[in-house]
Amino acid sequence: MSIPTFSIRRLGAADTGLMEGMMTMFGEAFGDVGTYTAARPGKAYMQGLLGSDGFIALAALKDDAVVGGLAAYVLRKFEQERSEVYIYDLAVAEGHRREGIATALIESLKECARAAGAYVIFVQADLVDAPAIALYTKLGIREDVLHFDILP
């Protein structure tokens, strides 16, 4: 087994620069740079988000450069004193895929989820995204559901 050439770091309020690097990486990885760069939140907003216990940002770093990232939300439940964690975004930069980075990000998220009192982590994948489906199938139990966007 080879030694990983990357590290995983949970971002906090002081890590707005790394979060900006992660957003740029998300935009490039998803082919949607505008969504992740055109209207970025201000520094105070980002510090509040990164410092909250309702948001988890994990960055995969190589030589201080963001090569992967995961953004998740902790959803406090009402029916019991427990939480769920929803993976909102997970990506690895194209030149760094197939190195175990996505799996390492999810393994790190498991630790964060346990600390937050979560009983499950869940994620959605598009039917056409075979690599994501393969990753999540390897790590979890598949449920086929319908997803609806309701505009406010």
C-alpha positions in Angstrom: 0.0 0.0 0.0 1.4 3.4 -1.0 1.6 6.4 1.3 -0.9 9.1 0.4 0.6 12.2 -1.2 -2.1 14.4 0.0 -3.6 15.5 3.4 -7.2 16.1 4.4 -8.0 19.3 6.4 -11.3 20.4 7.9 -11.6 24.1 7.2 -12.5 26.6 9.9 -13.3 30.3 10.1 -9.7 31.2 9.4 -9.5 29.2 6.2 -11.4 31.4 3.8 -8.5 31.4 1.3 -8.5 27.6 1.1 -12.3 27.7 0.8 -11.9 30.0 -2.2 -9.4 27.5 -3.7 -11.9 24.7 -3.1 -14.7 26.7 -4.8 -12.5 27.3 -7.8 -11.6 23.6 -7.9 -15.4 22.7 -7.7 -16.2 25.0 -10.6 -13.5 23.5 -12.8 -14.3 19.9 -11.8 -18.0 20.3 -12.5 -17.5 22.4 -15.7 -19.5 25.2 -14.0 -16.9 27.9 -13.1 -19.5 30.7 -13.0 -21.6 29.2 -10.3 -18.6 28.8 -8.0 -16.8 32.0 -8.8 -19.1 34.8 -10.2 -20.9 35.8 -6.9 -18.8 34.5 -4.1 -19.9 35.3 -0.6 -18.0 38.0 1.4 -15.3 37.1 3.9 -17.5 37.6 7.0 -20.2 35.3 5.5 -17.7 32.7 4.7 -16.1 32.9 8.1 -19.5 32.5 9.7 -20.3 29.5 7.6 -16.9 27.8 8.1 -17.1 28.5 11.8 -20.6 27.1 12.3 -21.4 23.6 13.5 -23.9 23.2 10.7 -21.4 23.1 7.8 -18.4 20.9 7.1 -15.8 21.7 4.5 -13.0 19.3 3.9 -10.1 20.1 1.6 -7.6 17.6 0.1 -4.3 19.3 -0.1 -1.1 18.7 -2.1 1.7 21.1 -1.4 -0.9 23.6 0.0 -3.0 23.4 -3.2 -6.6 22.3 -3.1 -6.9 19.1 -5.2 -10.2 17.8 -3.8 -13.0 19.0 -1.6 -16.2 18.1 0.1 -18.9 20.4 1.4 -21.6 19.0 3.7 -24.4 20.2 5.9 -25.3 18.9 9.3 -29.1 18.6 9.5 -30.4 18.5 13.1 -33.4 16.2 13.3 -36.6 17.0 15.2 -38.0 13.5 15.9 -34.9 12.5 17.9 -31.8 14.1 19.3 -29.6 13.2 16.3 -28.4 14.6 13.0 -27.9 13.6 9.4 -25.1 14.8 7.3 -25.8 15.7 3.6 -22.9 15.8 1.2 -23.7 18.7 -1.0 -20.6 18.8 -3.2 -17.6 16.4 -3.6 -15.0 16.7 -6.3 -11.4 15.9 -7.1 -9.4 18.0 -9.6 -9.1 16.1 -12.9 -5.3 15.6 -12.7 -5.6 14.0 -9.3 -8.4 11.5 -9.7 -8.0 7.7 -9.0 -5.6 8.5 -6.1 -8.1 7.7 -3.3 -8.8 11.3 -2.5 -12.6 11.1 -2.7 -12.6 8.0 -0.5 -10.3 9.7 2.0 -12.6 12.8 2.1 -15.6 10.6 2.9 -13.6 8.7 5.6 -12.7 12.1 7.2 -16.4 13.1 6.9 -17.4 10.0 8.9 -15.3 11.2 11.8 -16.9 14.7 11.6 -20.3 13.1 11.4 -19.8 11.0 14.5 -18.6 14.1 16.4 -21.8 15.9 15.3 -24.0 13.1 16.6 -25.0 12.0 13.1 -26.5 8.6 12.5 -26.2 8.7 8.7 -24.4 10.5 5.9 -26.4 10.8 2.6 -25.6 12.0 -0.9 -27.3 12.3 -4.3 -25.7 11.3 -7.6 -27.0 12.0 -11.1 -27.9 8.8 -13.0 -25.4 9.7 -15.8 -22.5 10.1 -13.3 -21.1 6.6 -13.3 -17.9 7.4 -11.4 -19.9 9.0 -8.5 -22.3 6.1 -8.5 -19.4 3.6 -8.3 -17.8 5.5 -5.5 -20.9 5.7 -3.4 -21.9 2.1 -4.1 -18.5 1.0 -2.8 -19.1 3.0 0.4 -22.8 2.8 1.2 -26.2 1.4 0.5 -28.0 2.6 -2.6 -31.6 3.9 -2.3 -33.4 4.8 -5.5 -35.5 8.0 -4.9 -36.9 10.8 -6.8 -35.5 14.3 -6.3 -37.7 17.4 -6.9 -36.6 21.1 -7.1 -39.3 23.4 -5.8 -38.7 27.0 -6.5 -39.4 29.5 -3.7 
